[in-house]
């Protein structure tokens, strides 16, 4: 298993878009397979906290992550901060009532997993969503910060992968289930799957059209809006000569077209703040139609990254100052 860091704030390169789409497809296949077998029903609160080792990692973490976000707590008996953090995570797992599972991994007994996740110190908390791993935080974080991180994780899992969590029955016997109730396919699953297949084949135009077909019927559909913004960004930068674009942008700071193209490349390369800063600076130097074009492109890039990302929040404030 090779952990992959998945941005909570938006995918900014083609490989990440493809990986996210593939993970979503696998999650949907796993839920459909569970539905065909009748599912395993509700779980008990005791089933929300698992002790996991290397032998059970594939089954208890990777496979379960197609049903529900799995939060991993790497701990050790000698670790004093772990003794502060672990009880909080266990209590929140029960309180969140099936919105995530907590997998507790003894770091001393599972060194291979420690190496695979690249962990240098504990406590360390990761999550796995639809087979993709992402770091959450390290150390004994305050409970308010933990709750905020969990809320973001759950929102991403639901919006991007359709993972709505497990059904918890307080009367259920521990160990009697473990699978989520199968979520029915949404009305746009065929179109969204077509978009994923188009991305997989490198057909960005096909992906754009598939997402537009969803939005024509449901303009607020969150997954289609995000997918369209990402696919259009990748379509714009396809075929660009990065060296030439950056040279033109550096030599012609007043050239709106050059600055917009360079900002697109910045975002695709993962330089989110550089992309935002470039366009905000351009807004300050321009007026009229040019300024409006830059503002609209900046709003499109906000969609790619995600409204809840703190970099978007900061950039929105900076844009307001530049405009007014």
Secondary structure, DSSP 4 states (H G I P E B T S, - for coil): -------TT---SHHHHHHHHHHHHHHHHHHHHHHHTT----B-GGGGEEE--TTTHIIIIIIGGGTSEEEEEEE-TT-HHHHHHHHHHHHHHHHTTTSEEEEEEETTT-HHHHHHTT--SSSEEEEEETTEEEEEEES---HHHHHHHHHHHHHHHHHHH------B-TTSPTTS--PPPPPPPPTTHHHHHHHHHHHHTT-HHHHHHHHHHHHHH-TT-HHHHHHHHHHHHHHHHTT--HHHHHHHHHH-TT-HHHHHHHHHHHHHTT-HHHHHHHHHHHHHH--HHHHHHHHHHHHHHHHHH-TT-HHHHHHHHHHHHHH-
